[in-house]
Structure formats: C-alpha cells, structure tokens
Amino acid sequence: MEKKILAFMFGLVAMLAFVSTSQAGGSCDYGKSAKADVKPDIVDTAVSAGSFTTLVAALEGANLVDTLKGDGPFTVFAPTDEAFAKLPEGTVAELLKPENKDKLTAILTYHVVPGKVLASDVANMKLAKTVNGKSLSIDADASGVRIDNANVAKADIITANGVIHVIDEVVIPQ
C-alpha cells in the first residue's frame, strides 16, 4: 500500500512539474483537450504530471477522485511523490489499508481548500480553512510561501475546476 501511495505522490509531483513547465512557456500542449481552451480537472492534471502517483493512489483509496473531478472550484496543496517519500517508512502503506480510510481522508482533505485561491490570495492569508474543517497556517515572505511545514514549490496550476499549488511536504492536521 505504502509503495502505491508513494508512487502516486511521485506521479502527482511529476505531473505538476510537467504542467508548470508547460504553463511557463514550454512547447507542450499539456492542459489542452481536443477542444481548444478546455483544461483538464485537478485529478487529470495530477495524473498527467506523473509526479503525483502517490497522491492519486491515496485519492483513490479514500474515494475522493470523483469529488476532485467535480465542479469545484477547489484549491489543492498537492504533495509530490518526493514529499510522500519523506514520511516515515510504512506510513503510506498503513494509510492505504481499508481500516485507515477515515484517517487517510482526513489527511487528504486537509490539503484541499474550497474555492479557487490563487498565489496572490494565499500570500495575503494567515490561515486557510480546509475541507476537513481544520485550518492550514500560511506564512508568506520574500523567501516564499509555507503551508504548515511545507514549502510551495510551484503555484497557480490552473485546472478546469480549480487550482493546484505543489508542496514539498505532506501536511498533517493536528
């Protein structure tokens, strides 16, 4: 289970990195569908990035994929596969067990804020209430933006139903 989550998170991170590169002026048509100007949703964006495989596996394990493919808008602070790999060994596998679905759901929904919160908005906030009901702490200064213990590595990946901000740590609700 842990390996699946780690793989999922790594895939999600790679996907976000890919999206970031594409949106930064690369020649890739990532984010475009058969219809011009139609962007993929949060989940499809994460899957396509390839660096959020652990996150995607976790979303599947918590039955949250359909929610994050929904209308939204949602803001997702998405940990990369590398972020999941920083967790103590066995953590992801343990969380992916069916009997730990509630705990996994609580952690994942702590990474989601209702609405579309862009980087310019985040920089002016001190707290952001998450879907799980608890608030993330936000610290923004000249060196960057921190969400709880995580650094925002890439911001404002716009999707059809919200925005993704890539973070370098998994944030855990207290």
Buried (B, 14 or more C-beta within 10 A) or exposed (E): BBEBBBBBBBBBBBBBBBBBBBBEEEEEEBBEEEEEEEBBBBBBBBBBBBBBBBBBBBBBBBEBBEBBBBEBBBBBBBBBBBBBBBBEEEBBBBBBEEEBBEBBBBBBBBBBBBEBBEBEBBBEBEEBEBBBEBBBBBEBEEEEBBBBEBBBBBBBBBBBBBBBBBBBBBBBBE
